[in-house]
């Protein structure tokens, strides 16, 4: 299960790689992508996966320039390394995440 976090918790993240799903409860594509992200989080255990509701964390969404949802951002030690906006299939998301975090594989 992916942990839903707040802006305060986001600022405290210390993980190597964190994949953050920025979503809203009313967003259809967000609801469609959510199971994919959950499954991928189980399949790539070395990466931390989090969810942030943009309606509950408007300042953070604004600071990160999130204008469309879903937006998935990969962070390394708190610095954004890539983002994907809009709906994507599970295969596309998983390959994208693996490509961006390949150097953590053993």
Secondary structure as GFF3:
##gff-version 3
##sequence-region A 1 106
A	DSSP	beta_strand	3	4	.	.	.	ID=ss1
A	DSSP	alpha_helix	7	11	.	.	.	ID=ss2
A	DSSP	beta_strand	17	23	.	.	.	ID=ss3
A	DSSP	alpha_helix	28	43	.	.	.	ID=ss4
A	DSSP	beta_strand	48	53	.	.	.	ID=ss5
A	DSSP	alpha_helix	58	63	.	.	.	ID=ss6
A	DSSP	beta_strand	71	76	.	.	.	ID=ss7
A	DSSP	beta_strand	79	85	.	.	.	ID=ss8
A	DSSP	alpha_helix	90	100	.	.	.	ID=ss9
A	DSSP	three_ten_helix	102	104	.	.	.	ID=ss10
###
